[in-house]
Amino acid sequence: MNNEVNDAGNEKLKIYETVLSSPGMGQRCKIILQLSRLNILLLTRIIEQGLAVDKKEMKGDILMLLSKEAVEEFRQVIDDILNKGGLSNFYEKLKSL
């Protein structure tokens, strides 16, 4: 039974890898977001928590495929949205509570 679960997870991971390696997937896209400050804070926290999950807990999940470069890009997204929302200092103080 456990092998069936592992096989399904491995198959899913292979599909993710195939999709992510498709032509054009590395191409940069400009995204314009208009979010409330509340949603900026929530999105920032969601991204941080997603990046903090231990890869061992993500068997068969697309997040297992995150490269160091992708993690850095997401950290830059966090910095950008907090800066544009004027929330960088506020968020750091909020996290320290």
N, CA, C and O of each residue as an XYZ file, in Angstrom:
388
protein
N       0.825     -1.191      0.000
C       0.000      0.000      0.000
C       0.867      1.253      0.000
O       0.596      2.196     -0.743
N       1.912      1.267      0.831
C       2.796      2.423      0.919
C       3.520      2.663     -0.403
O       3.750      3.811     -0.784
N       3.887      1.570     -1.116
C       4.540      1.713     -2.404
C       3.613      2.358     -3.427
O       4.061      3.131     -4.275
N       2.319      2.042     -3.350
C       1.356      2.643     -4.262
C       1.289      4.154     -4.057
O       1.203      4.913     -5.023
N       1.327      4.589     -2.796
C       1.304      6.014     -2.474
C       2.566      6.680     -2.998
O       2.503      7.760     -3.585
N       3.722      6.035     -2.787
C       4.987      6.581     -3.280
C       5.011      6.647     -4.798
O       5.480      7.632     -5.369
N       4.501      5.594     -5.467
C       4.459      5.579     -6.921
C       3.584      6.703     -7.450
O       3.940      7.358     -8.429
N       2.439      6.932     -6.808
C       1.543      8.006     -7.233
C       2.212      9.362     -7.036
O       2.092     10.243     -7.887
N       2.915      9.534     -5.921
C       3.631     10.778     -5.652
C       4.752     11.006     -6.649
O       4.963     12.129     -7.107
N       5.479      9.931     -6.991
C       6.561     10.038     -7.962
C       6.023     10.365     -9.349
O       6.620     11.158    -10.078
N       4.913      9.764     -9.710
C       4.296     10.037    -11.015
C       3.854     11.495    -11.097
O       4.065     12.164    -12.108
N       3.248     11.969    -10.037
C       2.806     13.361     -9.983
C       4.001     14.303    -10.095
O       3.936     15.316    -10.792
N       5.083     13.968     -9.412
C       6.288     14.779     -9.458
C       6.883     14.802    -10.866
O       7.370     15.839    -11.316
N       6.848     13.681    -11.551
C       7.338     13.625    -12.937
C       6.508     14.536    -13.838
O       7.051     15.202    -14.719
N       5.205     14.566    -13.620
C       4.327     15.433    -14.413
C       4.671     16.894    -14.148
O       4.779     17.688    -15.082
N       4.843     17.251    -12.869
C       5.234     18.619    -12.516
C       6.547     18.995    -13.187
O       6.669     20.076    -13.764
N       7.529     18.103    -13.112
C       8.836     18.375    -13.717
C       8.706     18.597    -15.218
O       9.355     19.481    -15.778
N       7.871     17.798    -15.867
C       7.656     17.938    -17.306
C       7.032     19.283    -17.635
O       7.475     19.970    -18.555
N       6.004     19.659    -16.886
C       5.338     20.941    -17.117
C       6.308     22.102    -16.893
O       6.366     23.038    -17.690
N       7.067     22.028    -15.799
C       7.985     23.114    -15.472
C       9.166     23.220    -16.426
O       9.798     24.273    -16.509
N       9.472     22.150    -17.142
C      10.582     22.198    -18.093
C      10.105     22.448    -19.524
O      10.903     22.416    -20.461
N       8.824     22.692    -19.688
C       8.264     22.972    -21.015
C       8.855     24.261    -21.582
O       9.252     25.146    -20.824
N       8.916     24.370    -22.912
C       9.449     25.583    -23.528
C       8.705     26.833    -23.065
O       7.475     26.855    -23.002
N       9.464     27.856    -22.747
C       8.883     29.133    -22.350
C       8.580     29.273    -20.877
O       8.219     30.364    -20.435
N       8.711     28.216    -20.102
C       8.368     28.298    -18.680
C       9.348     29.173    -17.907
O       8.992     29.713    -16.860
N      10.559     29.321    -18.396
C      11.543     30.169    -17.727
C      11.464     31.627    -18.155
O      12.202     32.477    -17.657
N      10.563     31.899    -19.077
C      10.421     33.261    -19.596
C       9.818     34.174    -18.535
O       8.872     33.792    -17.848
N      10.359     35.363    -18.405
C       9.896     36.321    -17.393
C       8.612     36.986    -17.873
O       8.461     37.295    -19.054
N       7.693     37.199    -16.942
C       6.404     37.835    -17.220
C       6.207     38.986    -16.251
O       6.583     38.895    -15.083
N       5.629     40.047    -16.728
C       5.329     41.178    -15.865
C       3.896     41.011    -15.366
O       2.967     40.786    -16.142
N       3.746     41.127    -14.054
C       2.433     41.003    -13.441
C       2.167     42.287    -12.662
O       2.987     42.714    -11.850
N       1.040     42.880    -12.913
C       0.653     44.090    -12.186
C      -0.443     43.699    -11.206
O      -1.496     43.196    -11.600
N      -0.183     43.935     -9.932
C      -1.150     43.605     -8.888
C      -1.623     44.876     -8.200
O      -0.845     45.805     -7.981
N      -2.864     44.906     -7.873
C      -3.394     45.967     -7.027
C      -4.062     45.275     -5.850
O      -5.171     44.750     -5.956
N      -3.352     45.290     -4.716
C      -3.833     44.604     -3.532
C      -4.015     45.592     -2.396
O      -3.332     46.613     -2.322
N      -4.938     45.273     -1.523
C      -5.065     46.062     -0.300
C      -3.858     45.756      0.585
O      -3.205     44.727      0.415
N      -3.573     46.629      1.506
C      -2.451     46.379      2.422
C      -2.692     45.108      3.237
O      -1.752     44.374      3.541
N      -3.931     44.856      3.583
C      -4.269     43.630      4.296
C      -3.843     42.418      3.464
O      -3.199     41.506      3.981
N      -4.197     42.407      2.196
C      -3.858     41.267      1.346
C      -2.367     41.193      1.052
O      -1.842     40.101      0.834
N      -1.673     42.325      1.042
C      -0.214     42.298      0.900
C       0.391     41.559      2.079
O       1.260     40.706      1.898
N      -0.062     41.879      3.287
C       0.444     41.202      4.475
C       0.131     39.707      4.440
O       0.978     38.883      4.785
N      -1.072     39.365      4.029
C      -1.465     37.956      3.970
C      -0.679     37.201      2.906
O      -0.221     36.085      3.153
N      -0.518     37.794      1.726
C       0.240     37.145      0.653
C       1.695     36.942      1.066
O       2.285     35.894      0.804
N       2.258     37.946      1.709
C       3.630     37.837      2.193
C       3.767     36.655      3.141
O       4.698     35.859      3.017
N       2.853     36.539      4.075
C       2.899     35.448      5.054
C       2.697     34.093      4.376
O       3.368     33.123      4.729
N       1.797     34.018      3.425
C       1.542     32.761      2.707
C       2.796     32.314      1.962
O       3.157     31.138      2.004
N       3.458     33.243      1.285
C       4.682     32.899      0.557
C       5.761     32.446      1.535
O       6.428     31.437      1.304
N       5.933     33.184      2.620
C       6.952     32.808      3.614
C       6.695     31.419      4.173
O       7.627     30.629      4.320
N       5.459     31.117      4.482
C       5.155     29.797      5.045
C       5.374     28.701      4.017
O       5.845     27.615      4.354
N       5.037     28.976      2.772
C       5.283     27.998      1.717
C       6.760     27.713      1.534
O       7.149     26.573      1.279
N       7.586     28.742      1.663
C       9.028     28.571      1.521
C       9.639     27.878      2.731
O      10.698     27.260      2.620
N       8.994     27.971      3.868
C       9.533     27.413      5.108
C       9.196     25.937      5.309
O       9.769     25.294      6.188
N       8.289     25.394      4.519
C       7.883     23.999      4.689
C       9.053     23.084      4.372
O       9.756     23.275      3.379
N       9.253     22.100      5.216
C      10.324     21.133      5.026
C      10.016     20.276      3.794
O       8.912     19.752      3.652
N      10.992     20.143      2.919
C      10.780     19.381      1.682
C      10.403     17.927      1.949
O       9.764     17.292      1.111
N      10.785     17.404      3.090
C      10.441     16.024      3.424
C       8.935     15.859      3.597
O       8.398     14.770      3.393
N       8.254     16.942      3.972
C       6.812     16.893      4.190
C       6.022     17.068      2.888
O       4.800     16.921      2.885
N       6.700     17.379      1.796
C       6.025     17.736      0.550
C       6.088     16.647     -0.505
O       6.058     16.961     -1.694
N       6.173     15.411     -0.130
C       6.319     14.346     -1.111
C       5.287     14.468     -2.230
O       4.084     14.548     -1.983
N       5.785     14.480     -3.459
C       4.902     14.542     -4.616
C       4.314     15.916     -4.866
O       3.421     16.055     -5.702
N       4.788     16.936     -4.165
C       4.238     18.285     -4.320
C       5.149     19.116     -5.210
O       6.364     18.922     -5.217
N       4.569     20.027     -5.947
C       5.324     20.878     -6.859
C       6.367     21.718     -6.122
O       7.384     22.089     -6.708
N       6.127     22.021     -4.852
C       7.070     22.822     -4.080
C       8.404     22.115     -3.867
O       9.405     22.763     -3.561
N       8.428     20.805     -4.022
C       9.678     20.058     -3.904
C      10.666     20.473     -4.984
O      11.874     20.303     -4.823
N      10.163     21.011     -6.070
C      10.997     21.333     -7.216
C      11.567     22.741     -7.181
O      12.244     23.159     -8.120
N      11.299     23.477     -6.106
C      11.803     24.846     -6.010
C      13.325     24.856     -5.963
O      13.943     24.200     -5.125
N      13.907     25.608     -6.872
C      15.354     25.767     -6.873
C      15.734     26.898     -5.917
O      14.874     27.654     -5.465
N      17.011     27.004     -5.617
C      17.484     28.103     -4.769
C      17.184     29.444     -5.432
O      16.861     30.423     -4.759
N      17.294     29.475     -6.750
C      17.011     30.703     -7.492
C      15.546     31.090     -7.371
O      15.221     32.269     -7.226
N      14.663     30.104     -7.429
C      13.227     30.375     -7.304
C      12.900     30.888     -5.908
O      12.084     31.797     -5.755
N      13.527     30.316     -4.900
C      13.310     30.768     -3.527
C      13.740     32.223     -3.396
O      13.036     33.032     -2.792
N      14.893     32.550     -3.959
C      15.371     33.933     -3.914
C      14.430     34.881     -4.658
O      14.200     36.009     -4.224
N      13.896     34.415     -5.770
C      12.950     35.240     -6.526
C      11.686     35.511     -5.711
O      11.162     36.625     -5.729
N      11.203     34.509     -5.006
C      10.028     34.702     -4.157
C      10.328     35.628     -2.985
O       9.477     36.421     -2.582
N      11.525     35.528     -2.442
C      11.907     36.447     -1.363
C      11.956     37.889     -1.881
O      11.603     38.828     -1.169
N      12.401     38.047     -3.131
C      12.425     39.374     -3.740
C      11.001     39.890     -3.963
O      10.738     41.081     -3.796
N      10.091     38.998     -4.337
C       8.681     39.377     -4.499
C       8.135     39.885     -3.176
O       7.432     40.894     -3.130
N       8.462     39.182     -2.103
C       8.023     39.607     -0.769
C       8.530     41.010     -0.480
O       7.765     41.884     -0.073
N       9.819     41.220     -0.692
C      10.398     42.543     -0.440
C       9.723     43.611     -1.297
O       9.408     44.696     -0.809
N       9.505     43.305     -2.563
C       8.907     44.279     -3.483
C       7.494     44.674     -3.072
O       7.161     45.859     -3.040
N       6.662     43.678     -2.757
C       5.275     44.035     -2.432
C       5.184     44.758     -1.091
O       4.347     45.643     -0.917
N       6.047     44.380     -0.141
C       6.044     45.094      1.133
C       6.526     46.535      0.947
O       5.952     47.457      1.525
N       7.569     46.731      0.151
C       8.072     48.086     -0.102
C       7.045     48.937     -0.823
O       6.808     50.085     -0.447
N       6.436     48.379     -1.855
C       5.448     49.144     -2.631
C       4.209     49.470     -1.809
O       3.546     50.479     -2.052
N       3.899     48.627     -0.849
C       2.758     48.878      0.028
C       3.124     49.713      1.243
O       2.265     50.032      2.064
N       4.408     50.072      1.359
C       4.860     50.851      2.512
C       4.749     50.090      3.821
O       4.498     50.677      4.874
N       4.939     48.777      3.747
C       4.697     47.930      4.916
C       5.929     47.185      5.427
O       5.804     46.342      6.315
N       7.095     47.471      4.895
C       8.295     46.705      5.274
C       8.567     46.758      6.766
O       8.677     45.715      7.410
N       8.676     47.944      7.322
C       8.959     48.085      8.757
C       7.823     47.520      9.598
O       8.060     46.837     10.594
N       6.597     47.804      9.198
C       5.433     47.315      9.928
C       5.437     45.789      9.970
O       5.188     45.193     11.018
N       5.716     45.166      8.840
C       5.691     43.709      8.773
C       6.786     43.109      9.654
O       6.549     42.111     10.335
N       7.969     43.694      9.650
C       9.057     43.183     10.487
C       8.687     43.281     11.964
O       8.958     42.366     12.742
N       8.063     44.399     12.346
C       7.645     44.549     13.741
C       6.527     43.561     14.077
O       6.495     43.006     15.175
N       5.621     43.346     13.142
C       4.530     42.399     13.331
C       5.075     40.982     13.519
O       4.594     40.236     14.372
N       6.069     40.618     12.729
C       6.666     39.286     12.837
C       7.391     39.089     14.162
O       7.496     37.964     14.648
N       7.888     40.162     14.743
C       8.644     40.033     15.986
C       7.751     39.876     17.214
O       8.246     39.602     18.307
N       6.446     40.048     17.046
C       5.527     39.891     18.188
C       5.410     38.444     18.622
O       4.680     38.139     19.565
